[in-house]
């Protein structure tokens, strides 16, 4: 799950590094074989040597080991042995959900790759944080707005109370403005993480922000019926499953970065192939997370997010490919709300994404597996 960029102090960074060091699950300090997979079995000897030279690659999740896209497939790639098959030594580390920490850890080299939404990456670069985007699954996003069923047009929200979790995502604000809502008439209130406040109309609440795969599924499980409004239906740009990398690593070890993506895409296909495979992959994440992990909810999260990806494929790109047009539209949106300065142009932002990484792992529209 990906969150808006917020400022984080060095103490927060240090805490995450220490927590990750103790909580993560790696492939072993000496490389070699994992529980599944055979080192070098899906790659040429020359490329295997190049990947080994990259050393330890630290994957930092967007939010713990939630079964979201850009998280579950990386967990599965390790547990199924796909990283080992490509001679990659990958350590999994759980993120806290704070994108600012992830971007700083990437820029500082404490993490190698991490889930960072395209809009958050642009914000990070605008603030001088040097990271590089290399993959995305869709121009749609996870941010949504929920209302009770009596709201049938967004303009009915004029003058009403809208709840959020600390901020209203730019994509949701853009959707409301585009739909004709009088933004300045809204009363914005910070709510906690209990979505039942909406059907209970707590404090006169008429709308609540959330994530398409999370709160709506929780409310549905509790037999609470709400309407979900998605920015993508209003032509608002966003991203799902976007990934970023430390630029120095990308420059020094291009084959390793390509093959990290290759293995994750191979695992994505596996984890979407059947209900049994979904359960298996969610089970891997559950083992990393502990006994309180809600397998049923997380399976629903995975199915919801992969369905959004299927419904909104990146135009003209294979799965994982970056849409340059989406980058330009995101920059326009961020300018609209004063989130990035005018000096951040679409052309400049395009240089913060490497579109060649995803293209290199496909041939004739199909993922190349084994690797060259």
C-alpha positions as CSV (number, residue, x, y, z in Angstrom):
1,X,0.0,0.0,0.0
2,X,1.4,3.4,-0.9
3,X,0.9,6.7,1.0
4,X,1.4,10.4,0.3
5,X,4.9,11.6,0.9
6,X,5.3,13.2,4.3
7,X,8.3,14.6,6.1
8,X,10.2,12.2,8.4
9,X,13.0,12.9,10.8
10,X,16.3,11.0,11.0
11,X,15.1,9.4,14.2
12,X,12.3,7.8,12.3
13,X,14.7,6.5,9.7
14,X,17.0,5.1,12.3
15,X,14.0,3.3,14.0
16,X,12.9,1.7,10.7
17,X,16.4,0.6,9.9
18,X,16.7,-1.1,13.3
19,X,13.3,-2.6,13.1
20,X,13.9,-3.9,9.6
21,X,17.2,-5.5,10.7
22,X,15.4,-7.5,13.3
23,X,12.1,-8.2,11.5
24,X,13.0,-9.0,8.0
25,X,13.4,-12.4,6.3
26,X,16.3,-12.7,3.9
27,X,17.7,-15.3,1.6
28,X,20.7,-16.1,3.8
29,X,24.0,-14.3,4.1
30,X,25.8,-16.7,1.9
31,X,23.4,-16.7,-1.0
32,X,23.0,-20.2,-2.6
33,X,19.8,-22.1,-2.4
34,X,16.6,-21.1,-0.7
35,X,13.8,-23.4,0.5
36,X,12.8,-23.6,-3.1
37,X,14.7,-22.9,-6.3
38,X,18.1,-23.9,-7.5
39,X,20.8,-21.2,-7.9
40,X,21.4,-20.4,-11.6
41,X,18.7,-22.8,-12.9
42,X,16.9,-20.1,-14.9
43,X,19.8,-18.0,-16.1
44,X,23.0,-18.2,-18.2
45,X,26.3,-18.6,-16.4
46,X,27.5,-15.2,-17.5
47,X,24.4,-13.3,-16.3
48,X,24.4,-15.4,-13.1
49,X,27.8,-14.1,-12.3
50,X,26.7,-10.5,-13.0
51,X,23.8,-10.9,-10.6
52,X,26.0,-12.4,-7.9
53,X,28.2,-9.4,-8.2
54,X,25.3,-7.2,-7.1
55,X,25.5,-8.7,-3.6
56,X,22.6,-8.4,-1.1
57,X,19.5,-6.7,-2.6
58,X,17.2,-5.3,0.1
59,X,13.5,-5.1,-0.9
60,X,11.5,-2.8,1.4
61,X,7.7,-3.3,1.3
62,X,5.2,-0.4,1.2
63,X,3.3,-1.6,4.2
64,X,4.4,-4.7,6.3
65,X,3.6,-7.9,4.4
66,X,0.1,-7.0,3.4
67,X,-1.0,-8.9,0.3
68,X,-1.0,-5.9,-2.0
69,X,0.5,-5.8,-5.5
70,X,4.1,-4.8,-5.3
71,X,4.4,-6.7,-2.0
72,X,2.9,-10.2,-2.3
73,X,4.6,-11.0,-5.6
74,X,8.0,-10.1,-4.1
75,X,7.4,-12.3,-1.1
76,X,6.3,-15.1,-3.3
77,X,9.3,-14.7,-5.7
78,X,11.6,-15.4,-2.7
79,X,9.5,-18.2,-1.2
80,X,9.1,-19.9,-4.6
81,X,12.8,-19.7,-5.2
82,X,12.6,-17.4,-8.3
83,X,15.2,-15.0,-7.0
84,X,17.6,-17.9,-6.3
85,X,16.9,-19.3,-9.8
86,X,18.3,-16.0,-11.1
87,X,21.3,-15.9,-8.8
88,X,19.8,-13.0,-6.8
89,X,20.4,-12.6,-3.0
90,X,17.2,-10.7,-1.9
91,X,16.3,-9.8,1.6
92,X,12.7,-8.9,2.4
93,X,12.1,-6.0,4.9
94,X,8.7,-4.8,6.0
95,X,7.9,-1.1,5.6
96,X,5.8,1.0,7.9
97,X,3.5,2.6,5.3
98,X,5.4,5.9,5.5
99,X,6.5,6.6,1.9
100,X,8.9,9.3,3.1
101,X,11.0,6.8,5.0
102,X,11.1,4.4,2.1
103,X,12.3,7.1,-0.3
104,X,15.0,8.2,2.1
105,X,16.1,4.7,2.8
106,X,16.3,4.1,-1.0
107,X,18.3,7.3,-1.6
108,X,20.6,6.5,1.3
109,X,21.3,2.9,0.1
110,X,19.8,1.2,3.2
111,X,17.2,-0.3,0.8
112,X,17.7,-1.3,-2.9
113,X,14.1,-1.4,-4.2
114,X,10.8,-0.4,-2.7
115,X,7.2,0.2,-3.6
116,X,6.8,4.0,-4.2
117,X,3.8,5.4,-6.1
118,X,4.7,7.5,-9.2
119,X,3.2,10.6,-7.7
120,X,5.2,10.1,-4.5
121,X,8.4,9.6,-6.4
122,X,7.9,12.9,-8.2
123,X,7.3,14.6,-4.9
124,X,10.5,12.9,-3.5
125,X,12.6,14.1,-6.4
126,X,11.2,17.6,-6.2
127,X,12.4,17.6,-2.6
128,X,15.9,16.5,-3.6
129,X,15.6,12.8,-2.7
130,X,17.4,10.8,-5.5
131,X,15.5,7.7,-6.4
132,X,14.4,6.2,-9.7
133,X,11.1,4.6,-10.9
134,X,11.4,1.4,-12.9
135,X,8.0,-0.3,-13.0
136,X,4.2,0.3,-12.5
137,X,1.2,-1.9,-13.1
138,X,-1.6,0.6,-13.9
139,X,-2.4,4.3,-14.3
140,X,-5.3,3.7,-11.9
141,X,-4.8,4.1,-8.1
142,X,-5.8,2.6,-4.8
143,X,-7.1,5.9,-3.3
144,X,-10.9,6.1,-3.3
145,X,-13.8,8.0,-1.6
146,X,-16.6,6.2,0.1
147,X,-20.1,7.6,0.7
148,X,-23.3,6.3,2.1
149,X,-25.9,5.1,-0.5
150,X,-28.0,8.3,-0.3
151,X,-25.2,10.1,-2.1
152,X,-25.8,9.5,-5.8
153,X,-23.9,12.5,-7.2
154,X,-20.6,13.8,-5.7
155,X,-22.0,17.4,-5.8
156,X,-24.4,16.3,-3.1
157,X,-21.3,16.5,-0.8
158,X,-21.3,20.3,-1.0
159,X,-21.3,21.7,2.6
160,X,-20.9,18.2,4.2
161,X,-18.3,16.5,6.3
162,X,-15.5,14.5,4.7
163,X,-13.3,12.2,6.7
164,X,-9.6,11.4,6.0
165,X,-6.6,9.7,7.6
166,X,-4.4,12.8,7.9
167,X,-4.8,14.2,4.4
168,X,-7.1,14.0,1.4
169,X,-5.2,12.2,-1.4
170,X,-4.5,14.5,-4.4
171,X,-6.3,12.1,-6.7
172,X,-9.5,12.2,-4.6
173,X,-9.4,15.9,-4.3
174,X,-8.9,16.2,-8.1
175,X,-11.9,13.8,-8.6
176,X,-14.1,15.9,-6.4
177,X,-13.1,19.2,-8.1
178,X,-13.5,17.7,-11.6
179,X,-17.0,16.4,-10.6
180,X,-18.0,20.0,-9.6
181,X,-17.9,19.7,-5.9
182,X,-17.4,23.1,-4.1
183,X,-14.1,22.0,-2.4
184,X,-14.0,25.0,0.0
185,X,-17.5,24.1,1.3
186,X,-16.4,20.8,2.7
187,X,-15.6,20.3,6.4
188,X,-12.5,18.1,6.5
189,X,-11.9,16.0,9.6
190,X,-9.3,13.5,10.5
191,X,-10.7,10.0,11.3
192,X,-9.0,6.9,12.6
193,X,-8.8,3.6,10.8
194,X,-12.2,2.3,11.6
195,X,-14.4,2.6,8.4
196,X,-17.6,1.9,10.3
197,X,-17.7,5.6,11.2
198,X,-19.1,6.2,7.7
199,X,-22.2,4.0,7.9
200,X,-22.7,5.2,11.5
201,X,-22.5,8.8,10.2
202,X,-20.4,9.6,13.2
203,X,-20.1,13.4,13.6
204,X,-22.3,13.9,10.5
205,X,-19.8,12.2,8.3
206,X,-20.9,12.0,4.7
207,X,-17.8,10.7,3.0
208,X,-14.5,8.9,3.9
209,X,-11.3,8.4,2.0
210,X,-9.8,4.9,1.9
211,X,-8.1,2.3,-0.3
212,X,-10.2,0.4,-2.8
213,X,-8.9,-3.0,-1.5
214,X,-9.2,-2.3,2.2
215,X,-12.0,-0.4,3.8
216,X,-14.7,-1.3,1.2
217,X,-13.9,-5.0,1.8
218,X,-14.0,-4.5,5.5
219,X,-17.4,-2.9,5.3
220,X,-18.7,-5.5,3.0
221,X,-17.6,-8.2,5.4
222,X,-19.6,-6.4,8.1
223,X,-22.7,-6.2,5.8
224,X,-22.4,-2.4,5.5
225,X,-23.2,-1.1,2.1
226,X,-21.4,2.0,0.8
227,X,-20.7,3.5,-2.6
228,X,-17.1,3.6,-3.8
229,X,-16.0,6.5,-6.0
230,X,-12.7,5.8,-7.9
231,X,-10.7,8.7,-9.4
232,X,-9.8,6.6,-12.4
233,X,-13.4,6.8,-13.5
234,X,-13.0,10.5,-13.7
235,X,-9.8,10.3,-15.7
236,X,-7.6,11.2,-12.7
237,X,-4.0,9.9,-13.0
238,X,-2.4,7.7,-10.3
239,X,-0.5,4.4,-10.1
240,X,-0.7,0.9,-8.6
241,X,2.3,-1.3,-7.9
242,X,4.9,1.3,-8.8
243,X,8.5,0.4,-7.8
244,X,11.6,2.5,-7.3
245,X,15.3,1.7,-7.0
246,X,18.4,3.3,-5.6
247,X,19.9,4.9,-8.8
248,X,23.5,4.0,-8.0
249,X,22.5,0.3,-7.7
250,X,20.5,0.5,-11.0
251,X,23.5,2.0,-12.8
252,X,26.0,-0.5,-11.4
253,X,23.9,-3.7,-11.7
254,X,21.4,-3.3,-14.5
255,X,20.9,-7.1,-15.0
256,X,20.2,-7.6,-11.4
257,X,17.5,-4.9,-11.4
258,X,15.9,-6.4,-14.5
259,X,15.9,-9.9,-13.0
260,X,14.4,-8.7,-9.7
261,X,11.5,-7.4,-11.8
262,X,11.5,-10.5,-13.9
263,X,11.2,-12.8,-10.9
264,X,8.5,-10.6,-9.3
265,X,6.4,-10.6,-12.5
266,X,6.9,-14.4,-12.8
267,X,5.6,-14.6,-9.2
268,X,2.7,-12.2,-10.0
269,X,1.5,-14.6,-12.7
270,X,1.8,-17.6,-10.3
271,X,-0.1,-15.8,-7.5
272,X,-3.0,-14.8,-9.8
273,X,-3.3,-18.2,-11.6
274,X,-5.9,-19.8,-9.3
275,X,-7.6,-19.6,-6.0
276,X,-5.2,-22.3,-4.7
277,X,-2.2,-20.2,-5.8
278,X,-3.7,-17.1,-4.1
279,X,-4.0,-19.0,-0.9
280,X,-0.5,-20.3,-1.2
281,X,1.0,-16.9,-1.8
282,X,-1.0,-15.2,1.0
283,X,0.2,-18.1,3.2
284,X,3.8,-17.1,2.6
285,X,3.0,-13.5,3.7
286,X,1.1,-14.8,6.7
287,X,4.2,-16.8,7.9
288,X,6.3,-13.7,7.7
289,X,3.7,-11.6,9.6
290,X,2.6,-13.8,12.5
291,X,-0.5,-15.4,13.9
292,X,-2.7,-12.3,13.8
293,X,-2.5,-12.0,10.0
294,X,-6.0,-12.1,8.5
295,X,-5.6,-14.5,5.5
296,X,-9.2,-14.0,4.3
297,X,-9.0,-10.2,4.2
298,X,-5.5,-10.3,2.6
299,X,-6.7,-12.7,-0.1
300,X,-9.5,-10.3,-0.8
301,X,-7.0,-7.4,-0.9
302,X,-4.9,-9.2,-3.5
303,X,-7.9,-10.2,-5.6
304,X,-9.3,-6.6,-5.5
305,X,-6.0,-5.0,-6.5
306,X,-5.1,-7.4,-9.3
307,X,-8.7,-6.9,-10.6
308,X,-8.1,-3.1,-10.7
309,X,-4.9,-3.8,-12.6
310,X,-6.7,-6.0,-15.1
311,X,-9.5,-3.5,-15.5
312,X,-7.0,-0.6,-16.1
313,X,-3.9,-1.9,-17.9
314,X,-1.1,0.5,-18.6
315,X,-1.8,1.6,-22.2
316,X,0.6,0.4,-24.7
317,X,2.8,-1.3,-22.1
318,X,3.2,-4.9,-20.8
319,X,2.5,-5.6,-17.1
320,X,5.0,-3.6,-15.2
321,X,5.7,-1.1,-18.0
322,X,5.6,2.7,-17.2
323,X,3.3,4.9,-19.2
324,X,5.2,8.2,-19.9
325,X,1.9,10.0,-20.6
326,X,0.7,9.2,-17.1
327,X,3.8,10.8,-15.6
328,X,3.0,14.0,-17.5
329,X,-0.6,13.9,-16.2
330,X,0.5,13.4,-12.7
331,X,2.8,16.4,-12.9
332,X,-0.1,18.5,-14.1
333,X,-2.3,17.3,-11.2
334,X,0.5,18.1,-8.7
335,X,0.9,21.5,-10.1
336,X,-2.9,22.1,-9.9
337,X,-2.8,21.6,-6.2
338,X,0.5,23.3,-5.6
339,X,2.2,20.1,-4.4
340,X,5.3,20.5,-6.6
341,X,6.9,23.7,-7.9
342,X,6.6,24.9,-11.5
343,X,10.2,23.9,-12.1
344,X,9.2,20.3,-12.0
345,X,8.1,19.9,-15.6
346,X,6.8,16.8,-17.3
347,X,10.1,16.5,-19.2
348,X,12.1,16.7,-16.0
349,X,9.9,14.2,-14.3
350,X,10.2,11.8,-17.2
351,X,13.9,11.5,-16.5
352,X,13.2,10.2,-13.1
353,X,11.8,7.0,-14.5
354,X,13.6,4.3,-16.5
355,X,11.1,2.8,-18.9
356,X,13.7,0.4,-20.3
357,X,13.8,-1.9,-17.3
358,X,10.4,-3.4,-17.8
359,X,10.8,-3.5,-21.6
360,X,14.0,-5.6,-21.2
361,X,12.3,-8.5,-19.6
362,X,9.7,-9.0,-22.4
363,X,9.9,-10.4,-25.9
364,X,7.0,-10.2,-28.3
365,X,4.8,-9.1,-25.4
366,X,5.6,-12.2,-23.2
367,X,7.7,-12.3,-20.1
368,X,11.1,-14.0,-20.8
369,X,11.6,-16.9,-18.5
370,X,14.2,-18.3,-18.0
371,X,16.4,-15.2,-18.2
372,X,18.9,-14.9,-21.1
